Amino acid sequence: MNQKSVLLPVSDPPSPRAISGGDAPLFKGSGMTKRGAYAAVSYMSCAVLLVMFNKAALSSYKFPSANVITLLQMICSTCLLYVMKRWKYITFSVTERNQSDSAILIPVGTLLHTLPLSLSYLFYMLVTMESIRGVNVPMYTTLRRTTVVFTMIVEYLLTRQKYTPPTFGSVALIVFGAFVAGAHDLSFDVRGYSVVFLANITTALYLATINRIGKSSGLNSFGLMWCNGLVCGPILLLWTFIRGDMQLTMNFPDLYSPGFMVVMLFSCILAFFLNYFIFLNTTLNSALTQTMCGNLKDLFTIGLGWLVFGGLPFDLLNVIGQMLGFIGSGLYAYVKLKG
């Protein structure tokens, strides 16, 4: 087993069988383990579905508050974690030594240690949710591809991470493709585009913080999610009251509509699994790999977005730009798999 996999508090302590199988290279000479590949594919599946359900709530049903959706997702995740922990289906740390019988289920010192991660998560959730509203789904995924540049910059500033020329080449191809794809976007909105780029920055900070704090906290993915809920939940609840989002929610005409309730239910469940797989993929692989997985899943997001929501006409530049982005993501995946 390589040293990186041993040090990362990603999941509960694996059995000997899991160690010999799940942490083995995906294939001979691969730089990615089987568990890492599983985490990447699972993340991409959840991410595609979550974007669709969030877009349906905010655009199709015209729900007025993205913050309330984020709060509901956080409450759902925290409740699920509490029940699974009490029923002993999961643990919150790599070893049981960090477990606590207090109301918060983890030591206070550990909670304080993860505070930067929780705060970066709060900004990431709020800005990312709001960014979906301002642009159509195809352009949203196109602009979000530039997150990879911000991720590389943040990783270098925090950990002095350096990259190989093939990695730089694949990233440059992705960014170039994003600009080509957006060249003919007639629905250009300065505020919408600005929010998406801000979401890129907060995403890069969040992923880099996972990679940095996750290694030293002694918590696994479930434990880090629990800390996020404890810190961010009360802050977000207070914020929604101050902004008047709760009043807007209570006056929302489709609040008790069966269709809207189903959309919200799936949004909350998918958000739980998405957060888990973000932690798993980022710590098993890297923050940059997590970002690149986000680019690869865009193929399905763009296809579904065009079919379900529309909003962007087909044109040659857009198709060329999308293809360049996918080729760049594929090149990075090849470099990662080859180690």
Helices and strands as residue ranges (DSSP letters): H 3-7, H 16-21, H 34-55, I 56-60, H 66-86, G 96-98, H 108-113, H 115-134, H 137-144, H 147-159, H 165-181, H 190-217, H 221-243, H 245-250, H 258-284, H 287-296, H 298-308, H 316-338
